[in-house]
Amino acid sequence: MASSMDFLAACENRRSIYQITDKIPISDARVEEIARHNILHVPHSFNATSTRLVVLLNDEHRQFWEFVKEVLKPQVPEDQFPKTVEKLDGFKAGHGTILFLVDPKPVQKLQSQFALYAQHFPGWATQSAAMSQYHLWTALEAEGLACNLQHYNPIIDQKAQGHWNIPQEWELQAQLVFGGYADGAREAVDKGGKQQQPVEERLFVHGSKA
Ligand SMILES: Cc1cc2nc3c(=O)[nH]c(=O)nc-3n(C[C@H](O)[C@H](O)[C@H](O)COP(=O)(O)O)c2cc1C
């Protein structure tokens, strides 16, 4: 079994990378394999298995970002739209987008089975979907890919549902965009470092025997 050092190093390596290309160092089959691992091993409260993944690759990925452009065009002031297009084309330049959705059916079933926790199940389903996002983001970056996480829901939901046969009741919660690193993208992120509130103000340990 891999040591926890590998896992921690993968967590440390994960960053938001926006300068991406469509050339990735692994096959589409390997991306699918990692997505299957995600579906099989990310936990859910009461084992609800409510997360759904839709993996869009190559032309399907590019189509998704064209749809986002179409939907945003009437909503963004005309003079600001070129900037929006530039941003969206940055995502489109990647290789794939993974949609994270929540199927409300298992959530509702648990709500009726366990009335005491009913109000918590939707939040727990969102937390599980977020675990899925973190798993894939970290795993793909460990394979040498560059990723960033986006939220064009709910404006894009209807178009995506229609085009990729996604059930209407599934709630889109996030989109993970991935690709290869554009030249210098990793170095720029590493050089920039990360502004963070001091650890001492965020981590509290009691009872350690070191
Ligand atoms: C729950 C969540 C939502 C986020 N939403 C977005 C988003 O909509 N667009 C975006 O560009 N980045 C988004 N991010 C990325 C964060 O801005 C980023 O992770 C954070 O600034 C730390 O940078 P790092 O990812 O390089 O470590 C999100 C991250 C999380 C955890």
The ligand as a Tripos MOL2 file, in Angstrom:
@<TRIPOS>MOLECULE
LIG
   31    33     1     0     0
SMALL
NO_CHARGES

@<TRIPOS>ATOM
      1 C1        -15.9320   24.8270   -2.7310 C.3       1 LIG1
      2 C2        -15.0160   25.5290   -3.6960 C.ar      1 LIG1
      3 C3        -15.5590   26.3190   -4.6940 C.ar      1 LIG1
      4 C4        -14.7230   26.9350   -5.6330 C.ar      1 LIG1
      5 N1        -15.2680   27.6110   -6.6820 N.ar      1 LIG1
      6 C5        -14.4770   28.1310   -7.6220 C.ar      1 LIG1
      7 C6        -15.0300   28.7520   -8.7830 C.ar      1 LIG1
      8 O1        -16.2530   28.8030   -8.9670 O.2       1 LIG1
      9 N2        -14.1830   29.2540   -9.7090 N.ar      1 LIG1
     10 C7        -12.8310   29.1740   -9.5480 C.ar      1 LIG1
     11 O2        -12.0970   29.6460  -10.4330 O.2       1 LIG1
     12 N3        -12.2560   28.5890   -8.4730 N.ar      1 LIG1
     13 C8        -13.0560   28.0650   -7.5090 C.ar      1 LIG1
     14 N4        -12.5090   27.4240   -6.4480 N.ar      1 LIG1
     15 C9        -11.0430   27.3710   -6.2940 C.3       1 LIG1
     16 C10       -10.5390   28.2300   -5.1240 C.3       1 LIG1
     17 O3        -10.6390   29.5970   -5.4480 O.3       1 LIG1
     18 C11        -9.1050   27.8060   -4.8420 C.3       1 LIG1
     19 O4         -9.0930   26.4290   -4.5290 O.3       1 LIG1
     20 C12        -8.4670   28.5790   -3.6940 C.3       1 LIG1
     21 O5         -8.3130   29.9320   -4.0380 O.3       1 LIG1
     22 C13        -7.1180   28.0110   -3.2890 C.3       1 LIG1
     23 O6         -6.2460   27.9420   -4.4100 O.3       1 LIG1
     24 P1         -5.6270   26.5490   -4.8930 P.3       1 LIG1
     25 O7         -6.7580   25.7390   -5.4640 O.co2     1 LIG1
     26 O8         -4.5940   26.8990   -5.9290 O.co2     1 LIG1
     27 O9         -5.0270   25.8470   -3.7060 O.co2     1 LIG1
     28 C14       -13.3150   26.8020   -5.5030 C.ar      1 LIG1
     29 C15       -12.7940   26.0090   -4.4690 C.ar      1 LIG1
     30 C16       -13.6220   25.3740   -3.6030 C.ar      1 LIG1
     31 C17       -13.0200   24.5010   -2.5370 C.3       1 LIG1
@<TRIPOS>BOND
     1     1     2 1
     2     2     3 ar
     3     2    30 ar
     4     3     4 ar
     5     4     5 ar
     6     4    28 ar
     7     5     6 ar
     8     6     7 ar
     9     6    13 1
    10     7     8 2
    11     7     9 ar
    12     9    10 ar
    13    10    11 2
    14    10    12 ar
    15    12    13 ar
    16    13    14 ar
    17    14    15 1
    18    14    28 ar
    19    15    16 1
    20    16    17 1
    21    16    18 1
    22    18    19 1
    23    18    20 1
    24    20    21 1
    25    20    22 1
    26    22    23 1
    27    23    24 1
    28    24    25 2
    29    24    26 1
    30    24    27 1
    31    28    29 ar
    32    29    30 ar
    33    30    31 1
@<TRIPOS>SUBSTRUCTURE
     1 LIG1         1 GROUP 0 **** ****
